[in-house]
Amino acid sequence: MQYARILGLFLIGLLGLNNVSAESPQWWYAGVENLHPKSAWLKTLGSDDTVCLLGHKWLADGSIRLQMPARLVTMQKKIKFRAVPLLTPGNENATRRFLRSPQFQKKFLMSLLQQLRSSEVWSGIHLDMEHIPSSLQKEWIDWLYSVKAALRTLPNKTLFTAAVFPALRFKPGAMLMHPPAKLAAIFDEVVVMGYDWHGPEGTPGPVSDIYWLKENLDYLLSFYSAKTLWLGLPLYGYGWTGKHTVVLSRKHGMSSARLKKYKFTYTWLPDDNFLEKAQMLVSERGLAGAAFWRAGFESNTGM
């Protein structure tokens, strides 16, 4: 889907919006299985974009193992995009064990630095930590500073990024777990997860919403500079059937044969209009770009 970029060019010419970028960089979350040459999202990938690869191992004891698929190496050599591994410790119990142990944290850093030094691809790392106990906030912030300092010792692999919760009208405790005033001083860039406004744990409703995105961005921009903030956008939705949800994707829409057995009471999928408006919001606010969750859910136009 190149509609947003074309629309941006048209508006710039028509309205003289010289401060609005028509071609904002893109950030793609992708698994190894999504690196297939025929994947639609790869058709739009350029040198200003970022690929955040999923599927790495991070255990509570600090053990990590970064994947290095040959296909990613080949792609990066050809296109020269930024590549970062997504690292997540998992659930609250695993996060709690890790943050309580300086030994586990030291083991993590030693292994991380060793693997980044030997890498042909990585520009740094991307953290996704969503289960931080309130009792361990100080330990978490202190640990983030130690990771940042460690990355700064590596040439060309210093990029320190993270996924952060929306601050407003989101799940309880989001602001406490991801305090923008503190994180803005630590991370080089962040992706605000502009999705799961309504999701499996709540009542039926839109997974995202333009007004909700606007109010969260305007709040977060009082802490983060625009060029360090990526707007995370969903390429998925949900169908609600009773108290249960079924994941929907733009790739298959509502026509997938697997959905015929369900009687949904409510469904939501991001359509072209929503994504075009969201990407214009990225340009209007001067953000780093749009980040898509995720490759494999995209339509045959790439988004």
Buried (B, 14 or more C-beta within 10 A) or exposed (E): BEBBBEBBEEBBEEEEBEEBBBBBBBBBBBBEEBBEEEBBBBEBBEEBBBBBBBEBEBBBBBEBEBEBBEEBBEBBEEBEBBBBBBBBBBEEEBBBBBBBBEEBBEBBBEBBBEBBEEBEBBBBBBBBBBBBBEEBBEBBBEBBEBBBEBBEEBEEBBBBBBBBBBBBEBBEEBBEBBBBEBBBEBBEBBBBBBBBBBBEEEEBEBBBBBEBBBBBBEBBBEBBEEEBBBBBBBBBBBBBBEEEBBEBBBBBEEEEEEBEEBEBEBBBBBEBEBBBBBBBBBBBBBBBBBBBBBBBBBBEBBB
